Amino acid sequence: MRIRFQWQNQRFSDSMQLRLRETPEQQWETVSWEWDFLLRILGGLAVTGQFMRDKSWMETEDIILGKAKYEDWSSIYHNVWSRPETAEYMIWKVTADEDEARERIQQTVAWQETHDAWLVYEKISGQAIGFAGVEETGPHIYRETGIALGPEYVGRGYGKQILCLLMEYCVSLGGQEFYYSTRPGNLASKALALSCGLVYQHSEQKTDQRSGKTYELEIYKKNLKCTGSEIE
């Protein structure tokens, strides 16, 4: 626990030097973000396990799933929303500029307030580096609604931590089946599904809302068996 506080203090010290080059508006966003992130960390001290009581904040060794805040617009825009390689196999469009990112984060905040969806934060940097979510499609049946990471954060094991955490969350809600979908060309996503024990079931034809073209979607499944807080 001492390491966490030392890390936060070092980050505050470093950011004070950077703040000398920021505008007043940027300074306020930086300070607000830092205190919000610190409160998220401190909030985790009051619970046992990886979930906050209201399920709005979850963590693994390297990442945190937390509800979006307005101050996240810059990091999620630069790390994810502006990156065409991240959007390639997904159904959302790349965010064009910072003004659009500010509008999008407001929509994201509102959406996440009523859905099982979160931004992904890297613990070591505190930045928003992706997003993830799940939904219940039937009694005790859940599916992921999209997992995205910025290209610089792929290959670090974060995807597996996110997917396993989502399945643990579904188990906590009484989930018994979990479904995951990916396109055939997304080799990293397919490898992630297999590494987490999901098994290919079938393929479906879908229409890309951006281009109007049809594409194939592979469906994977894992039976969730609750043993305490573990998944088998």
Salt bridges, closest charged atoms under 4 A:
GLU34 OE2 - ARG11 NH1 3.28
GLU34 OE1 - ARG19 NH2 2.83
ASP36 OD2 - ARG40 NH2 2.69
GLU59 OE1 - ARG4 NH2 3.11
GLU59 OE1 - LYS123 NZ 2.45
ASP72 OD2 - ARG40 NH2 3.80
GLU85 OE2 - ARG83 NH2 3.48
GLU98 OE2 - HIS78 NE2 3.57
ASP99 OD1 - ARG102 NH1 3.53
GLU122 OE2 - ARG156 NH1 2.94
GLU135 OE2 - ARG143 NH2 2.69
GLU152 OE1 - ARG83 NH1 2.96
GLU177 OE2 - LYS221 NZ 3.79
GLU204 OE2 - HIS202 NE2 3.04
GLU204 OE1 - LYS206 NZ 3.39
ASP208 OD2 - ARG183 NH2 3.64
ASP208 OD2 - ARG210 NH2 3.06
GLU218 OE1 - LYS190 NZ 3.73
GLU232 OE1 - LYS225 NZ 3.80
